[in-house]
């Protein structure tokens, strides 16, 4: 697949293989994991929805240590050079010439035959606490005293709002916060620095009898890996008890040094996480090289076309560039996705070497008011990079769980289907209006409820449920292909429709393709077409209705838009 992909005409589908393809296959009533083979069976469905980028959440071997839920998080990577054994399909038992690596490679080859590129989640900033590399290099992560583990959390910084970015001007306030000193005191030297002889004995014991090395360290040395946490000050997200930050620098940023006590062990804080803004002077060069090798291996062995770089915007720019360079070594036109959460960083993302960015859509759709959507639309056409056009992501609650439910989900899905510089993003399960989430780390609406989440639990998509959304996504795909040359940012127009109606679309000479959506969940609203867009008052076809995707094309603009109704109109 040597030709670059036209991102204006692309659709992304994200999948957690063990969840997306899970089902009661043998009729026993028991959950059975999705596998690489079973994902092949879903590809015709993806094709009908116009998908040409399949984004795989991590398929690498994950850890059982401090496992969350029934299955453990796919982001607790135990080894970047091997795959999750649960993704092997038992139908292939006995084929001695076919290994698990081959099963993934065959899935990717099948995607390529259908014109679908495959992107994988690459996790360069955090790792499972017992990753293979930690067993050899324990000082490549951070450690705390065992008694500090219960309730471990980053310090609160008084006077700052929740979810505040750590910036240089906030550094003094961060380090002078009362809770920061006690936080720093929780950290310890790594076991190989704390007691080298005991560390070597524990290594030998774990090798000899299969004991968990990290557990031996906790029992005999009284220290544990420090759980990872958000890099945003006063973030309400709980710590991630199953993963630890990789120590990308062997020192800390010079601006932080005056605030540290003598002999401070290596520590994690909001600034040390953000190595892009607060780099040290001593890169952990062997770790950087190891991450480069992991990228090269995954592209060569499996055939990936690129990666989403997990929290890549916090990496040292020089390391990020090295990883991107290795991706270009593996593919002439790699797809490289930034996790940056805000459209405002679009120029920086493009300059860094990304060609797709998560962007702000997830946040805007969590509270889809007329004002927020209008502001969002106004900035899209000028972006220097394509962003996810999404109502939800694997890290957010389902759009169907928000006020407005399925009607909101389908109206906003049609909205996202025709955005300038927006790549429609289908979060696995969206196509059947799935309600249960993969995770709720962003824009949470559960108040922290302990509900099942596919990131951690045995769950399956309600494939036998309502298929209205699937019909809508298929119809959107057909229309995106039909109007591919018109759906360009240079043709984009945004009209000043009175709230709660939004009216935008594309104009080329006399041709108009316009989307109108009523964001009021309760009331219908009359639309003055003659005033807002006189051209639509003439011969106009109503191509698609978010409430009735399979209804035939009819002539004329609707006099009223029903609550949470979106319609796509064409004036030839």
Protein Blocks (a to p, Z undefined) as FASTA:
>chain_A
ZZccdfklgccddddfklmmgccfkonopacdddfklmmmmmmmmmmnopabdcdddfbd
cdfehpahjlopaklcfbfkbccfklpcfklgoiambcfklmmmmmmmmmmmnopacddd
ddfkbccfkbfklmmmmmlpccddfklmgopacdddehiaehiacdfklmmmmmmpmklm
mmmmmpccdfklmmmmlmmmmmmmmmmnopafklmmmmmnopacdddddfbehiabdcdf
kbccddfbfbdcfklmmmpcehiacdddfklmmmmlmccfbdcfklmmmmmmmmmmmmmm
nopabdcdehklmpcfklmmmmmmmmmmmpmbdcdddfbfbfklmmmmmmnopabdfbjm
lmmmmmccfklmmmmmmmmmmpcbdcdddfbdfkbccfklpghijmlmmmmmmmmmmcgh
iacdddehjlnopabdfblkbopaklopacddfklmccdddfklcfklmmmmmmmmmmmm
mmmmmmcfklgccdddddfbdcddddehjbccdddddfbfkbccdddfklmmmmlmmccd
dfbcfklmmbccdedjdfbdcehiacddddZZ
